[in-house]
Amino acid sequence: MAADDLRPADLYEQDFYAWTQAQAQALRDRGQGAARLDWERLAEEIEDMGKSDLRECHSRLETIIEHLFKLAWTQNTQPQGGWSSTIARERNALEDILTPTLRRLVEQDLEKRHVRALRVSEAAFLAEEPAAPRDESLRWSLPQILGESDDPLG
């Protein structure tokens, strides 16, 4: 059975990519013709796209914060360059997806991101530098994390 022969609900279940293409074409055609709009699933997928971007922002922020903790705590010079380049790479990626709304949402949730990144950083330091003093109270603002002002990287 060809993708064109399936109802939108069936196509969604059997071939998600084909469903996305059919729905895009139906939107371009204003919902007329053979391709009918699958309104409920279309709305869910659009919502999920936004949630996916928010999850990506959270993940990238946690990675940056994790590496900021490591840079602040380490007594070794060796891994610092790698941590700094990871921060730069994650900042670049965030720049591509961080909209004003997402920025507001991640800023509201920044303490949670610090706590989660702290857990990962502590686990790494217990294995790699168990004697290194660790200031667990360190916190960075979103502009600092993004390198927009008072950049912790200097």
DRENNU-827290 format. One record per atom (N, C-alpha, C): residue number from 1; residue in three letters; atom name; x, z, y. Coordinates in nm, 2 decimals, padded with zeros to 4 digits, always signed. Example, Ala and Ser with C-alpha at 12.3 -4.5 7.8 and 13.67 -1.06 7.14 Angstrom:
residues 2
NODE;num;residu;atome;east;up;north
NODE;1;ala;N;+01.32;+00.78;-00.57;
NODE;1;ala;CA;+01.23;+00.78;-00.45;
NODE;1;ala;C;+01.32;+00.78;-00.33;
NODE;2;ser;N;+01.28;+00.71;-00.22;
NODE;2;ser;CA;+01.37;+00.71;-00.11;
NODE;2;ser;C;+01.29;+00.79;+00.00;
***
This chain:
residues 154
NODE;num;residu;atome;east;up;north
NODE;1;met;N;+00.08;+00.00;-00.12;
NODE;1;met;CA;+00.00;+00.00;+00.00;
NODE;1;met;C;+00.09;+00.00;+00.12;
NODE;2;ala;N;+00.06;-00.09;+00.22;
NODE;2;ala;CA;+00.14;-00.10;+00.34;
NODE;2;ala;C;+00.10;+00.00;+00.44;
NODE;3;ala;N;+00.19;+00.04;+00.53;
NODE;3;ala;CA;+00.17;+00.14;+00.63;
NODE;3;ala;C;+00.05;+00.10;+00.71;
NODE;4;asp;N;+00.03;-00.03;+00.74;
NODE;4;asp;CA;-00.09;-00.07;+00.82;
NODE;4;asp;C;-00.22;-00.05;+00.75;
NODE;5;asp;N;-00.22;-00.03;+00.62;
NODE;5;asp;CA;-00.35;-00.01;+00.54;
NODE;5;asp;C;-00.39;+00.14;+00.54;
NODE;6;leu;N;-00.30;+00.23;+00.58;
NODE;6;leu;CA;-00.33;+00.37;+00.57;
NODE;6;leu;C;-00.40;+00.42;+00.70;
NODE;7;arg;N;-00.49;+00.52;+00.68;
NODE;7;arg;CA;-00.55;+00.59;+00.79;
NODE;7;arg;C;-00.44;+00.67;+00.86;
NODE;8;pro;N;-00.45;+00.70;+00.99;
NODE;8;pro;CA;-00.34;+00.78;+01.06;
NODE;8;pro;C;-00.31;+00.91;+00.99;
NODE;9;ala;N;-00.41;+00.98;+00.94;
NODE;9;ala;CA;-00.39;+01.11;+00.87;
NODE;9;ala;C;-00.30;+01.09;+00.74;
NODE;10;asp;N;-00.34;+00.99;+00.67;
NODE;10;asp;CA;-00.26;+00.96;+00.55;
NODE;10;asp;C;-00.12;+00.91;+00.58;
NODE;11;leu;N;-00.11;+00.83;+00.68;
NODE;11;leu;CA;+00.02;+00.78;+00.72;
NODE;11;leu;C;+00.11;+00.89;+00.76;
NODE;12;tyr;N;+00.06;+00.99;+00.83;
NODE;12;tyr;CA;+00.13;+01.11;+00.88;
NODE;12;tyr;C;+00.20;+01.18;+00.76;
NODE;13;glu;N;+00.12;+01.19;+00.65;
NODE;13;glu;CA;+00.17;+01.26;+00.53;
NODE;13;glu;C;+00.27;+01.18;+00.45;
NODE;14;gln;N;+00.25;+01.05;+00.45;
NODE;14;gln;CA;+00.33;+00.97;+00.36;
NODE;14;gln;C;+00.45;+00.91;+00.42;
NODE;15;asp;N;+00.45;+00.88;+00.55;
NODE;15;asp;CA;+00.56;+00.81;+00.62;
NODE;15;asp;C;+00.56;+00.85;+00.77;
NODE;16;phe;N;+00.62;+00.97;+00.80;
NODE;16;phe;CA;+00.61;+01.03;+00.93;
NODE;16;phe;C;+00.67;+00.93;+01.04;
NODE;17;tyr;N;+00.78;+00.86;+01.00;
NODE;17;tyr;CA;+00.84;+00.77;+01.10;
NODE;17;tyr;C;+00.74;+00.66;+01.13;
NODE;18;ala;N;+00.68;+00.60;+01.03;
NODE;18;ala;CA;+00.58;+00.49;+01.05;
NODE;18;ala;C;+00.46;+00.54;+01.13;
NODE;19;trp;N;+00.42;+00.67;+01.11;
NODE;19;trp;CA;+00.31;+00.73;+01.19;
NODE;19;trp;C;+00.35;+00.74;+01.33;
NODE;20;thr;N;+00.48;+00.78;+01.36;
NODE;20;thr;CA;+00.52;+00.79;+01.50;
NODE;20;thr;C;+00.52;+00.66;+01.57;
NODE;21;gln;N;+00.56;+00.55;+01.50;
NODE;21;gln;CA;+00.56;+00.42;+01.56;
NODE;21;gln;C;+00.42;+00.37;+01.58;
NODE;22;ala;N;+00.33;+00.39;+01.49;
NODE;22;ala;CA;+00.19;+00.35;+01.50;
NODE;22;ala;C;+00.12;+00.42;+01.61;
NODE;23;gln;N;+00.15;+00.55;+01.63;
NODE;23;gln;CA;+00.09;+00.63;+01.73;
NODE;23;gln;C;+00.14;+00.58;+01.87;
NODE;24;ala;N;+00.27;+00.55;+01.88;
NODE;24;ala;CA;+00.33;+00.50;+02.00;
NODE;24;ala;C;+00.26;+00.37;+02.04;
NODE;25;gln;N;+00.24;+00.28;+01.94;
NODE;25;gln;CA;+00.18;+00.15;+01.97;
NODE;25;gln;C;+00.04;+00.17;+02.01;
NODE;26;ala;N;-00.03;+00.26;+01.94;
NODE;26;ala;CA;-00.17;+00.29;+01.98;
NODE;26;ala;C;-00.18;+00.34;+02.12;
NODE;27;leu;N;-00.09;+00.42;+02.16;
NODE;27;leu;CA;-00.09;+00.47;+02.30;
NODE;27;leu;C;-00.07;+00.36;+02.40;
NODE;28;arg;N;+00.02;+00.27;+02.36;
NODE;28;arg;CA;+00.05;+00.15;+02.45;
NODE;28;arg;C;-00.08;+00.06;+02.46;
NODE;29;asp;N;-00.15;+00.05;+02.34;
NODE;29;asp;CA;-00.27;-00.03;+02.34;
NODE;29;asp;C;-00.39;+00.05;+02.39;
NODE;30;arg;N;-00.37;+00.17;+02.44;
NODE;30;arg;CA;-00.48;+00.25;+02.49;
NODE;30;arg;C;-00.58;+00.29;+02.38;
NODE;31;gly;N;-00.53;+00.30;+02.26;
NODE;31;gly;CA;-00.61;+00.35;+02.15;
NODE;31;gly;C;-00.71;+00.24;+02.09;
NODE;32;gln;N;-00.69;+00.12;+02.13;
NODE;32;gln;CA;-00.78;+00.01;+02.09;
NODE;32;gln;C;-00.72;-00.06;+01.97;
NODE;33;gly;N;-00.80;-00.13;+01.90;
NODE;33;gly;CA;-00.76;-00.22;+01.79;
NODE;33;gly;C;-00.75;-00.14;+01.66;
NODE;34;ala;N;-00.67;-00.19;+01.57;
NODE;34;ala;CA;-00.67;-00.13;+01.43;
NODE;34;ala;C;-00.61;+00.01;+01.43;
NODE;35;ala;N;-00.51;+00.03;+01.51;
NODE;35;ala;CA;-00.44;+00.16;+01.51;
NODE;35;ala;C;-00.52;+00.26;+01.59;
NODE;36;arg;N;-00.57;+00.36;+01.53;
NODE;36;arg;CA;-00.64;+00.47;+01.60;
NODE;36;arg;C;-00.55;+00.58;+01.62;
NODE;37;leu;N;-00.58;+00.65;+01.73;
NODE;37;leu;CA;-00.49;+00.77;+01.76;
NODE;37;leu;C;-00.53;+00.89;+01.68;
NODE;38;asp;N;-00.44;+00.96;+01.63;
NODE;38;asp;CA;-00.45;+01.08;+01.55;
NODE;38;asp;C;-00.43;+01.19;+01.65;
NODE;39;trp;N;-00.53;+01.22;+01.73;
NODE;39;trp;CA;-00.52;+01.31;+01.85;
NODE;39;trp;C;-00.47;+01.45;+01.81;
NODE;40;glu;N;-00.52;+01.51;+01.71;
NODE;40;glu;CA;-00.48;+01.65;+01.68;
NODE;40;glu;C;-00.33;+01.65;+01.64;
NODE;41;arg;N;-00.29;+01.57;+01.55;
NODE;41;arg;CA;-00.15;+01.57;+01.51;
NODE;41;arg;C;-00.06;+01.52;+01.62;
NODE;42;leu;N;-00.10;+01.43;+01.70;
NODE;42;leu;CA;-00.02;+01.38;+01.81;
NODE;42;leu;C;+00.00;+01.50;+01.91;
NODE;43;ala;N;-00.10;+01.57;+01.94;
NODE;43;ala;CA;-00.08;+01.69;+02.02;
NODE;43;ala;C;+00.02;+01.79;+01.96;
NODE;44;glu;N;+00.00;+01.82;+01.83;
NODE;44;glu;CA;+00.09;+01.91;+01.76;
NODE;44;glu;C;+00.24;+01.86;+01.77;
NODE;45;glu;N;+00.26;+01.74;+01.75;
NODE;45;glu;CA;+00.40;+01.68;+01.75;
NODE;45;glu;C;+00.46;+01.69;+01.89;
NODE;46;ile;N;+00.38;+01.66;+01.99;
NODE;46;ile;CA;+00.43;+01.67;+02.13;
NODE;46;ile;C;+00.47;+01.81;+02.16;
NODE;47;glu;N;+00.38;+01.91;+02.12;
NODE;47;glu;CA;+00.42;+02.05;+02.13;
NODE;47;glu;C;+00.55;+02.09;+02.06;
NODE;48;asp;N;+00.56;+02.04;+01.94;
NODE;48;asp;CA;+00.68;+02.07;+01.86;
NODE;48;asp;C;+00.81;+02.01;+01.92;
NODE;49;met;N;+00.79;+01.90;+01.98;
NODE;49;met;CA;+00.91;+01.84;+02.05;
NODE;49;met;C;+00.96;+01.93;+02.16;
NODE;50;gly;N;+00.87;+01.99;+02.24;
NODE;50;gly;CA;+00.91;+02.09;+02.34;
NODE;50;gly;C;+00.97;+02.21;+02.28;
NODE;51;lys;N;+00.91;+02.26;+02.17;
NODE;51;lys;CA;+00.97;+02.38;+02.10;
NODE;51;lys;C;+01.10;+02.35;+02.04;
NODE;52;ser;N;+01.13;+02.23;+02.00;
NODE;52;ser;CA;+01.26;+02.20;+01.94;
NODE;52;ser;C;+01.36;+02.20;+02.05;
NODE;53;asp;N;+01.33;+02.15;+02.17;
NODE;53;asp;CA;+01.43;+02.16;+02.28;
NODE;53;asp;C;+01.46;+02.30;+02.32;
NODE;54;leu;N;+01.36;+02.39;+02.32;
NODE;54;leu;CA;+01.38;+02.53;+02.35;
NODE;54;leu;C;+01.47;+02.60;+02.24;
NODE;55;arg;N;+01.44;+02.57;+02.12;
NODE;55;arg;CA;+01.53;+02.62;+02.01;
NODE;55;arg;C;+01.67;+02.57;+02.03;
NODE;56;glu;N;+01.69;+02.45;+02.06;
NODE;56;glu;CA;+01.82;+02.39;+02.08;
NODE;56;glu;C;+01.89;+02.46;+02.20;
NODE;57;cys;N;+01.82;+02.49;+02.31;
NODE;57;cys;CA;+01.88;+02.56;+02.42;
NODE;57;cys;C;+01.92;+02.70;+02.38;
NODE;58;his;N;+01.84;+02.77;+02.30;
NODE;58;his;CA;+01.87;+02.90;+02.25;
NODE;58;his;C;+02.00;+02.90;+02.17;
NODE;59;ser;N;+02.00;+02.81;+02.08;
NODE;59;ser;CA;+02.12;+02.80;+01.99;
NODE;59;ser;C;+02.25;+02.77;+02.06;
NODE;60;arg;N;+02.24;+02.68;+02.16;
NODE;60;arg;CA;+02.36;+02.65;+02.23;
NODE;60;arg;C;+02.40;+02.76;+02.32;
NODE;61;leu;N;+02.31;+02.83;+02.38;
NODE;61;leu;CA;+02.34;+02.95;+02.46;
NODE;61;leu;C;+02.40;+03.06;+02.38;
NODE;62;glu;N;+02.35;+03.08;+02.26;
NODE;62;glu;CA;+02.41;+03.18;+02.17;
NODE;62;glu;C;+02.55;+03.15;+02.13;
NODE;63;thr;N;+02.58;+03.02;+02.11;
NODE;63;thr;CA;+02.71;+02.98;+02.08;
NODE;63;thr;C;+02.81;+03.00;+02.20;
NODE;64;ile;N;+02.76;+02.97;+02.32;
NODE;64;ile;CA;+02.85;+02.99;+02.43;
NODE;64;ile;C;+02.87;+03.14;+02.45;
NODE;65;ile;N;+02.77;+03.22;+02.44;
NODE;65;ile;CA;+02.78;+03.37;+02.46;
NODE;65;ile;C;+02.87;+03.43;+02.35;
NODE;66;glu;N;+02.86;+03.38;+02.23;
NODE;66;glu;CA;+02.94;+03.43;+02.12;
NODE;66;glu;C;+03.09;+03.40;+02.15;
NODE;67;his;N;+03.12;+03.28;+02.20;
NODE;67;his;CA;+03.26;+03.25;+02.23;
NODE;67;his;C;+03.31;+03.32;+02.36;
NODE;68;leu;N;+03.22;+03.35;+02.45;
NODE;68;leu;CA;+03.26;+03.44;+02.57;
NODE;68;leu;C;+03.29;+03.58;+02.52;
NODE;69;phe;N;+03.22;+03.63;+02.43;
NODE;69;phe;CA;+03.25;+03.76;+02.37;
NODE;69;phe;C;+03.39;+03.75;+02.31;
NODE;70;lys;N;+03.41;+03.65;+02.23;
NODE;70;lys;CA;+03.54;+03.64;+02.15;
NODE;70;lys;C;+03.66;+03.63;+02.25;
NODE;71;leu;N;+03.64;+03.55;+02.36;
NODE;71;leu;CA;+03.74;+03.53;+02.46;
NODE;71;leu;C;+03.77;+03.67;+02.53;
NODE;72;ala;N;+03.67;+03.74;+02.56;
NODE;72;ala;CA;+03.68;+03.87;+02.63;
NODE;72;ala;C;+03.75;+03.97;+02.54;
NODE;73;trp;N;+03.73;+03.97;+02.41;
NODE;73;trp;CA;+03.78;+04.07;+02.32;
NODE;73;trp;C;+03.92;+04.04;+02.25;
NODE;74;thr;N;+03.95;+03.91;+02.24;
NODE;74;thr;CA;+04.07;+03.88;+02.16;
NODE;74;thr;C;+04.20;+03.93;+02.22;
NODE;75;gln;N;+04.29;+03.97;+02.13;
NODE;75;gln;CA;+04.42;+04.00;+02.17;
NODE;75;gln;C;+04.52;+03.89;+02.13;
NODE;76;asn;N;+04.47;+03.79;+02.07;
NODE;76;asn;CA;+04.55;+03.67;+02.03;
NODE;76;asn;C;+04.54;+03.56;+02.13;
NODE;77;thr;N;+04.64;+03.48;+02.14;
NODE;77;thr;CA;+04.63;+03.36;+02.23;
NODE;77;thr;C;+04.59;+03.23;+02.15;
NODE;78;gln;N;+04.61;+03.23;+02.02;
NODE;78;gln;CA;+04.59;+03.11;+01.94;
NODE;78;gln;C;+04.44;+03.06;+01.94;
NODE;79;pro;N;+04.34;+03.13;+01.92;
NODE;79;pro;CA;+04.21;+03.07;+01.91;
NODE;79;pro;C;+04.14;+03.04;+02.05;
NODE;80;gln;N;+04.20;+03.09;+02.16;
NODE;80;gln;CA;+04.13;+03.08;+02.28;
NODE;80;gln;C;+04.10;+02.94;+02.33;
NODE;81;gly;N;+04.19;+02.84;+02.30;
NODE;81;gly;CA;+04.17;+02.70;+02.34;
NODE;81;gly;C;+04.05;+02.64;+02.27;
NODE;82;gly;N;+04.04;+02.67;+02.14;
NODE;82;gly;CA;+03.92;+02.62;+02.07;
NODE;82;gly;C;+03.79;+02.68;+02.11;
NODE;83;trp;N;+03.79;+02.81;+02.15;
NODE;83;trp;CA;+03.67;+02.87;+02.20;
NODE;83;trp;C;+03.63;+02.82;+02.33;
NODE;84;ser;N;+03.73;+02.79;+02.42;
NODE;84;ser;CA;+03.70;+02.74;+02.55;
NODE;84;ser;C;+03.65;+02.60;+02.54;
NODE;85;ser;N;+03.70;+02.52;+02.45;
NODE;85;ser;CA;+03.65;+02.38;+02.43;
NODE;85;ser;C;+03.51;+02.38;+02.37;
NODE;86;thr;N;+03.48;+02.47;+02.28;
NODE;86;thr;CA;+03.35;+02.48;+02.23;
NODE;86;thr;C;+03.25;+02.52;+02.34;
NODE;87;ile;N;+03.29;+02.61;+02.43;
NODE;87;ile;CA;+03.20;+02.64;+02.55;
NODE;87;ile;C;+03.18;+02.52;+02.63;
NODE;88;ala;N;+03.28;+02.44;+02.66;
NODE;88;ala;CA;+03.27;+02.32;+02.74;
NODE;88;ala;C;+03.17;+02.22;+02.68;
NODE;89;arg;N;+03.19;+02.20;+02.55;
NODE;89;arg;CA;+03.10;+02.11;+02.47;
NODE;89;arg;C;+02.96;+02.15;+02.47;
NODE;90;glu;N;+02.93;+02.28;+02.45;
NODE;90;glu;CA;+02.80;+02.33;+02.45;
NODE;90;glu;C;+02.73;+02.32;+02.59;
NODE;91;arg;N;+02.81;+02.35;+02.69;
NODE;91;arg;CA;+02.76;+02.34;+02.83;
NODE;91;arg;C;+02.72;+02.19;+02.86;
NODE;92;asn;N;+02.80;+02.10;+02.82;
NODE;92;asn;CA;+02.77;+01.96;+02.84;
NODE;92;asn;C;+02.63;+01.92;+02.77;
NODE;93;ala;N;+02.62;+01.97;+02.64;
NODE;93;ala;CA;+02.50;+01.94;+02.57;
NODE;93;ala;C;+02.38;+02.01;+02.63;
NODE;94;leu;N;+02.39;+02.13;+02.68;
NODE;94;leu;CA;+02.28;+02.20;+02.75;
NODE;94;leu;C;+02.24;+02.12;+02.88;
NODE;95;glu;N;+02.34;+02.07;+02.95;
NODE;95;glu;CA;+02.31;+01.99;+03.07;
NODE;95;glu;C;+02.22;+01.88;+03.05;
NODE;96;asp;N;+02.22;+01.82;+02.93;
NODE;96;asp;CA;+02.14;+01.71;+02.89;
NODE;96;asp;C;+01.99;+01.75;+02.87;
NODE;97;ile;N;+01.97;+01.87;+02.82;
NODE;97;ile;CA;+01.83;+01.91;+02.78;
NODE;97;ile;C;+01.77;+02.02;+02.87;
NODE;98;leu;N;+01.84;+02.09;+02.95;
NODE;98;leu;CA;+01.79;+02.21;+03.02;
NODE;98;leu;C;+01.71;+02.16;+03.14;
NODE;99;thr;N;+01.58;+02.16;+03.12;
NODE;99;thr;CA;+01.49;+02.13;+03.23;
NODE;99;thr;C;+01.46;+02.25;+03.31;
NODE;100;pro;N;+01.40;+02.24;+03.43;
NODE;100;pro;CA;+01.37;+02.36;+03.51;
NODE;100;pro;C;+01.28;+02.46;+03.43;
NODE;101;thr;N;+01.18;+02.41;+03.35;
NODE;101;thr;CA;+01.10;+02.50;+03.27;
NODE;101;thr;C;+01.18;+02.57;+03.16;
NODE;102;leu;N;+01.26;+02.49;+03.09;
NODE;102;leu;CA;+01.34;+02.55;+02.98;
NODE;102;leu;C;+01.44;+02.65;+03.04;
NODE;103;arg;N;+01.49;+02.62;+03.16;
NODE;103;arg;CA;+01.59;+02.72;+03.22;
NODE;103;arg;C;+01.52;+02.85;+03.25;
NODE;104;arg;N;+01.40;+02.84;+03.30;
NODE;104;arg;CA;+01.32;+02.97;+03.33;
NODE;104;arg;C;+01.30;+03.04;+03.20;
NODE;105;leu;N;+01.26;+02.97;+03.09;
NODE;105;leu;CA;+01.23;+03.04;+02.97;
NODE;105;leu;C;+01.35;+03.10;+02.90;
NODE;106;val;N;+01.47;+03.03;+02.91;
NODE;106;val;CA;+01.59;+03.09;+02.85;
NODE;106;val;C;+01.64;+03.21;+02.93;
NODE;107;glu;N;+01.62;+03.20;+03.06;
NODE;107;glu;CA;+01.67;+03.31;+03.15;
NODE;107;glu;C;+01.59;+03.43;+03.12;
NODE;108;gln;N;+01.46;+03.42;+03.09;
NODE;108;gln;CA;+01.37;+03.53;+03.06;
NODE;108;gln;C;+01.41;+03.60;+02.93;
NODE;109;asp;N;+01.48;+03.52;+02.84;
NODE;109;asp;CA;+01.51;+03.56;+02.71;
NODE;109;asp;C;+01.66;+03.59;+02.69;
NODE;110;leu;N;+01.73;+03.60;+02.80;
NODE;110;leu;CA;+01.88;+03.60;+02.79;
NODE;110;leu;C;+01.93;+03.73;+02.72;
NODE;111;glu;N;+01.87;+03.84;+02.73;
NODE;111;glu;CA;+01.92;+03.96;+02.66;
NODE;111;glu;C;+01.91;+03.94;+02.51;
NODE;112;lys;N;+01.81;+03.88;+02.46;
NODE;112;lys;CA;+01.80;+03.86;+02.32;
NODE;112;lys;C;+01.91;+03.76;+02.27;
NODE;113;arg;N;+01.94;+03.66;+02.35;
NODE;113;arg;CA;+02.05;+03.57;+02.32;
NODE;113;arg;C;+02.18;+03.65;+02.31;
NODE;114;his;N;+02.21;+03.74;+02.41;
NODE;114;his;CA;+02.33;+03.82;+02.40;
NODE;114;his;C;+02.33;+03.91;+02.28;
NODE;115;val;N;+02.22;+03.97;+02.24;
NODE;115;val;CA;+02.22;+04.06;+02.12;
NODE;115;val;C;+02.25;+03.97;+02.00;
NODE;116;arg;N;+02.19;+03.86;+01.98;
NODE;116;arg;CA;+02.22;+03.78;+01.87;
NODE;116;arg;C;+02.36;+03.73;+01.86;
NODE;117;ala;N;+02.41;+03.68;+01.97;
NODE;117;ala;CA;+02.55;+03.63;+01.98;
NODE;117;ala;C;+02.65;+03.75;+01.95;
NODE;118;leu;N;+02.61;+03.87;+02.00;
NODE;118;leu;CA;+02.70;+03.99;+01.98;
NODE;118;leu;C;+02.71;+04.01;+01.83;
NODE;119;arg;N;+02.61;+04.00;+01.75;
NODE;119;arg;CA;+02.61;+04.02;+01.61;
NODE;119;arg;C;+02.71;+03.93;+01.54;
NODE;120;val;N;+02.70;+03.80;+01.58;
NODE;120;val;CA;+02.79;+03.70;+01.52;
NODE;120;val;C;+02.94;+03.73;+01.56;
NODE;121;ser;N;+02.96;+03.76;+01.68;
NODE;121;ser;CA;+03.09;+03.79;+01.73;
NODE;121;ser;C;+03.15;+03.91;+01.67;
NODE;122;glu;N;+03.08;+04.01;+01.65;
NODE;122;glu;CA;+03.13;+04.14;+01.59;
NODE;122;glu;C;+03.17;+04.11;+01.45;
NODE;123;ala;N;+03.09;+04.04;+01.38;
NODE;123;ala;CA;+03.12;+04.01;+01.24;
NODE;123;ala;C;+03.25;+03.93;+01.23;
NODE;124;ala;N;+03.27;+03.84;+01.31;
NODE;124;ala;CA;+03.40;+03.76;+01.31;
NODE;124;ala;C;+03.52;+03.85;+01.35;
NODE;125;phe;N;+03.50;+03.94;+01.44;
NODE;125;phe;CA;+03.61;+04.03;+01.48;
NODE;125;phe;C;+03.64;+04.13;+01.38;
NODE;126;leu;N;+03.54;+04.18;+01.31;
NODE;126;leu;CA;+03.57;+04.27;+01.20;
NODE;126;leu;C;+03.66;+04.21;+01.10;
NODE;127;ala;N;+03.65;+04.08;+01.07;
NODE;127;ala;CA;+03.73;+04.02;+00.97;
NODE;127;ala;C;+03.86;+03.97;+01.03;
NODE;128;glu;N;+03.87;+03.92;+01.16;
NODE;128;glu;CA;+03.99;+03.86;+01.21;
NODE;128;glu;C;+04.07;+03.96;+01.30;
NODE;129;glu;N;+04.01;+04.04;+01.37;
NODE;129;glu;CA;+04.08;+04.14;+01.46;
NODE;129;glu;C;+04.01;+04.27;+01.46;
NODE;130;pro;N;+04.02;+04.34;+01.34;
NODE;130;pro;CA;+03.94;+04.47;+01.33;
NODE;130;pro;C;+03.99;+04.58;+01.43;
NODE;131;ala;N;+04.11;+04.57;+01.47;
NODE;131;ala;CA;+04.16;+04.68;+01.56;
NODE;131;ala;C;+04.13;+04.65;+01.71;
NODE;132;ala;N;+04.09;+04.52;+01.74;
NODE;132;ala;CA;+04.07;+04.48;+01.88;
NODE;132;ala;C;+03.95;+04.56;+01.94;
NODE;133;pro;N;+03.97;+04.62;+02.06;
NODE;133;pro;CA;+03.86;+04.69;+02.13;
NODE;133;pro;C;+03.75;+04.59;+02.17;
NODE;134;arg;N;+03.63;+04.63;+02.15;
NODE;134;arg;CA;+03.52;+04.53;+02.18;
NODE;134;arg;C;+03.42;+04.60;+02.27;
NODE;135;asp;N;+03.41;+04.54;+02.39;
NODE;135;asp;CA;+03.31;+04.59;+02.49;
NODE;135;asp;C;+03.18;+04.52;+02.46;
NODE;136;glu;N;+03.09;+04.59;+02.39;
NODE;136;glu;CA;+02.96;+04.54;+02.35;
NODE;136;glu;C;+02.86;+04.53;+02.47;
NODE;137;ser;N;+02.89;+04.59;+02.58;
NODE;137;ser;CA;+02.80;+04.60;+02.69;
NODE;137;ser;C;+02.81;+04.47;+02.78;
NODE;138;leu;N;+02.91;+04.39;+02.75;
NODE;138;leu;CA;+02.93;+04.27;+02.84;
NODE;138;leu;C;+02.80;+04.18;+02.84;
NODE;139;arg;N;+02.77;+04.14;+02.96;
NODE;139;arg;CA;+02.66;+04.05;+02.98;
NODE;139;arg;C;+02.69;+03.94;+03.08;
NODE;140;trp;N;+02.65;+03.82;+03.07;
NODE;140;trp;CA;+02.67;+03.71;+03.16;
NODE;140;trp;C;+02.53;+03.66;+03.21;
NODE;141;ser;N;+02.53;+03.62;+03.33;
NODE;141;ser;CA;+02.41;+03.56;+03.39;
NODE;141;ser;C;+02.40;+03.41;+03.34;
NODE;142;leu;N;+02.29;+03.35;+03.35;
NODE;142;leu;CA;+02.28;+03.21;+03.31;
NODE;142;leu;C;+02.37;+03.12;+03.39;
NODE;143;pro;N;+02.38;+03.14;+03.53;
NODE;143;pro;CA;+02.48;+03.06;+03.60;
NODE;143;pro;C;+02.62;+03.08;+03.55;
NODE;144;gln;N;+02.66;+03.20;+03.51;
NODE;144;gln;CA;+02.79;+03.22;+03.46;
NODE;144;gln;C;+02.81;+03.15;+03.32;
NODE;145;ile;N;+02.71;+03.17;+03.24;
NODE;145;ile;CA;+02.71;+03.10;+03.10;
NODE;145;ile;C;+02.73;+02.95;+03.12;
NODE;146;leu;N;+02.66;+02.89;+03.21;
NODE;146;leu;CA;+02.66;+02.75;+03.23;
NODE;146;leu;C;+02.78;+02.70;+03.31;
NODE;147;gly;N;+02.86;+02.80;+03.37;
NODE;147;gly;CA;+02.97;+02.76;+03.45;
NODE;147;gly;C;+02.94;+02.72;+03.59;
NODE;148;glu;N;+02.82;+02.75;+03.63;
NODE;148;glu;CA;+02.78;+02.71;+03.77;
NODE;148;glu;C;+02.83;+02.80;+03.88;
NODE;149;ser;N;+02.85;+02.92;+03.85;
NODE;149;ser;CA;+02.90;+03.02;+03.95;
NODE;149;ser;C;+02.97;+03.13;+03.87;
NODE;150;asp;N;+03.08;+03.18;+03.93;
NODE;150;asp;CA;+03.15;+03.29;+03.88;
NODE;150;asp;C;+03.18;+03.27;+03.73;
NODE;151;asp;N;+03.24;+03.15;+03.70;
NODE;151;asp;CA;+03.26;+03.11;+03.56;
NODE;151;asp;C;+03.36;+03.21;+03.49;
NODE;152;pro;N;+03.32;+03.27;+03.38;
NODE;152;pro;CA;+03.41;+03.36;+03.31;
NODE;152;pro;C;+03.53;+03.29;+03.25;
NODE;153;leu;N;+03.53;+03.16;+03.24;
NODE;153;leu;CA;+03.65;+03.09;+03.20;
NODE;153;leu;C;+03.75;+03.07;+03.31;
NODE;154;gly;N;+03.71;+03.11;+03.43;
NODE;154;gly;CA;+03.81;+03.10;+03.54;
NODE;154;gly;C;+03.82;+02.98;+03.61;
***
